[in-house]
Amino acid sequence: MSTKDAVTIASRALAVYLLFWFLSDLTYLPSHPFSVWHHENSLGSAMVTTYWRDSERLSLAFHLLRMLLLFFAVQWFYRSGPKVQVYFLASTEGE
């Protein structure tokens, strides 16, 4: 097995791991909009409601950002292009 084949296998294994992480995050996604909706419509102190609403909005935004980055990372590692091979083989070129 050549080093190029080994890098392809390793990067695709990493892509599968990231895909499962993405799918796991996808299962938690419905709870975030529900929490935002809950704090938009909750009764109580305006200051507390604003804090929790903004907190849930921020949490939702970062959750979506993480899912987007995972989606593109899965594609990048699965394709195993020249940049991925250079990344994994950069330390062995001098040897």
Kinemage of the C-alpha trace (Angstrom):
@kinemage 1
@onewidth
@group {chain A} dominant
@subgroup {mainchain}
@vectorlist {calphas} color= white
{ca met a 1} P 0.000 0.000 0.000
{ca ser a 2} L 1.391 3.376 -0.976
{ca thr a 3} L 1.408 6.392 1.307
{ca lys a 4} L -1.143 8.063 -0.974
{ca asp a 5} L -3.532 5.148 -0.417
{ca ala a 6} L -2.942 5.290 3.324
{ca val a 7} L -3.716 9.023 3.377
{ca thr a 8} L -6.864 8.434 1.343
{ca ile a 9} L -8.038 5.757 3.781
{ca ala a 10} L -7.211 7.907 6.818
{ca ser a 11} L -8.918 10.996 5.424
{ca arg a 12} L -12.034 9.041 4.487
{ca ala a 13} L -12.153 7.476 7.942
{ca leu a 14} L -11.953 10.968 9.401
{ca ala a 15} L -14.717 12.065 7.014
{ca val a 16} L -16.953 9.239 8.255
{ca tyr a 17} L -16.288 10.266 11.866
{ca leu a 18} L -17.155 13.887 11.061
{ca leu a 19} L -20.271 12.746 9.197
{ca phe a 20} L -21.548 10.933 12.277
{ca trp a 21} L -20.759 14.019 14.368
{ca phe a 22} L -22.761 16.116 11.876
{ca leu a 23} L -25.683 13.677 12.022
{ca ser a 24} L -25.579 13.736 15.810
{ca asp a 25} L -25.773 17.534 15.787
{ca leu a 26} L -28.618 17.311 13.315
{ca thr a 27} L -30.682 15.316 15.801
{ca tyr a 28} L -30.290 18.070 18.423
{ca leu a 29} L -31.215 20.838 16.004
{ca pro a 30} L -35.017 20.869 16.610
{ca ser a 31} L -34.576 21.676 20.293
{ca his a 32} L -32.785 24.965 19.617
{ca pro a 33} L -35.526 26.726 17.602
{ca phe a 34} L -38.057 25.404 20.117
{ca ser a 35} L -36.070 27.017 22.960
{ca val a 36} L -35.828 30.301 21.066
{ca trp a 37} L -39.579 30.192 20.424
{ca his a 38} L -40.248 29.410 24.099
{ca his a 39} L -38.221 32.387 25.329
{ca glu a 40} L -39.765 34.688 22.726
{ca asn a 41} L -43.225 33.917 24.106
{ca ser a 42} L -42.520 33.407 27.802
{ca leu a 43} L -43.978 35.544 30.533
{ca gly a 44} L -41.976 37.135 33.306
{ca ser a 45} L -39.369 39.775 33.818
{ca ala a 46} L -38.368 41.460 30.576
{ca met a 47} L -34.703 41.475 31.583
{ca val a 48} L -34.580 37.733 32.307
{ca thr a 49} L -36.581 36.901 29.181
{ca thr a 50} L -34.258 39.008 27.036
{ca tyr a 51} L -31.199 37.303 28.506
{ca trp a 52} L -32.491 33.777 27.880
{ca arg a 53} L -33.825 34.654 24.433
{ca asp a 54} L -30.484 36.115 23.385
{ca ser a 55} L -28.646 33.180 24.934
{ca glu a 56} L -30.747 30.698 22.976
{ca arg a 57} L -30.328 32.677 19.761
{ca leu a 58} L -26.562 32.677 20.211
{ca ser a 59} L -26.581 28.962 20.952
{ca leu a 60} L -28.628 28.285 17.816
{ca ala a 61} L -26.336 30.417 15.663
{ca phe a 62} L -23.190 28.629 16.842
{ca his a 63} L -24.867 25.239 16.494
{ca leu a 64} L -25.708 26.024 12.873
{ca leu a 65} L -22.178 27.332 12.264
{ca arg a 66} L -20.662 24.141 13.687
{ca met a 67} L -22.929 22.028 11.492
{ca leu a 68} L -21.994 24.048 8.418
{ca leu a 69} L -18.272 23.680 9.143
{ca leu a 70} L -18.678 19.951 9.760
{ca phe a 71} L -20.564 19.586 6.473
{ca phe a 72} L -17.731 21.189 4.508
{ca ala a 73} L -15.052 19.315 6.467
{ca val a 74} L -16.715 16.002 5.608
{ca gln a 75} L -16.620 16.872 1.924
{ca trp a 76} L -13.025 18.118 2.062
{ca phe a 77} L -11.701 15.030 3.827
{ca tyr a 78} L -13.746 12.590 1.756
{ca arg a 79} L -12.411 13.961 -1.520
{ca ser a 80} L -8.862 13.607 -0.174
{ca gly a 81} L -7.421 16.111 -2.602
{ca pro a 82} L -3.831 17.257 -2.895
{ca lys a 83} L -4.171 19.726 -0.008
{ca val a 84} L -5.255 16.958 2.362
{ca gln a 85} L -2.378 14.763 1.230
{ca val a 86} L 0.111 17.602 1.713
{ca tyr a 87} L -1.353 18.215 5.168
{ca phe a 88} L -0.936 14.590 6.253
{ca leu a 89} L 2.388 13.952 4.478
{ca ala a 90} L 4.136 17.276 5.148
{ca ser a 91} L 6.162 15.970 8.094
{ca thr a 92} L 7.494 12.928 6.201
{ca glu a 93} L 8.805 14.776 3.136
{ca gly a 94} L 12.108 15.734 4.797
{ca glu a 95} L 12.859 12.168 5.864
